[in-house]
Amino acid sequence: MKQIIIYSILSFFLFSCKTQNLFTQKERNLKVDTIFKYEANYQYTIRKDDKLSISVWGQDELSIGSVFGIYNSNEVYGKWLLVDANGNIELPKVGTFNVLAYSIPRLKDTLKTIYQKWIVNPIVDVKVLNKEISVLGELKNPGVVKVDKDQNNLIELLSRAGGTDFYANLKRVKVLRQAGNEVKIVNIDLTESSDYLARNITLHPGDIVIVPSKKNKEFDKRISTIVPLLSAISTAAIVSGLFLK
């Protein structure tokens, strides 16, 4: 009778629940889309909701979040411009200015041309303060990683997140990238020993990396719950056996 009870409990824990895992249903081995290929000339372009700092050397009245001065400082003090829903910012002495889809070098050159109306040889710097890549899943320190570079690689970002955890499924690492109205997804197998450069793909600001868990993680969790329970049942059985003698 005791054996039947124990078997019933084991069956309930092991077979009543299906293992759930992010993005595991009908997995496909995707080839790396051309959008994930390395582009030597890639440049980040300004998007809606970006935070910008504008620095003009020696011109505090034209600067917002200047990297050149102490008092007109950076985002810590809330000194930045938010790109609104229409792609506009408000520039001192200039007014409403649309920056949507500008690269940083292009915006710098454009502002230099504008400021030449008032300044001889203006020195201008532009910075996007919210360039970041989200790294989620089975990692030591998952979260949002701020990046300064436009070109980052997968291994570098996983390292900055503290490396992978014990249950990380390195065969199914996923990278998501917004491409217009679509989200492109690629599966990367980091356990393959060949073609390392193709697998250590280039990441851009705004990408999302997901390191899913191995299937046996849920099984191990259930076992860790069952073992103490079985110990309690065994103890109860022994005690009841003593009283029944």
Buried (B, 14 or more C-beta within 10 A) or exposed (E): EEEEEBEEBBEEBEEEEEBEBEBEEEEEEEEBBEEBEEEEEEEBBBBEEBBBBBBBBEBBEBBBBBBBBEEBBBBEEEBBBEBBEEBBBEBBEEEEBEBBEBBBEBBBEBBBEBBEEEBEEBBBBBBBBBBBBBBBBBBEEBEEBEBEEBBBBBBBBBEBBEEBBEBBBBBBBBBBBBEEEEEBBBBBEBEEEEEEEBBBBBBBBBBBBBBBBBEEBBBEEBBEEBEEEBEEBEEEBEEEEEEEE
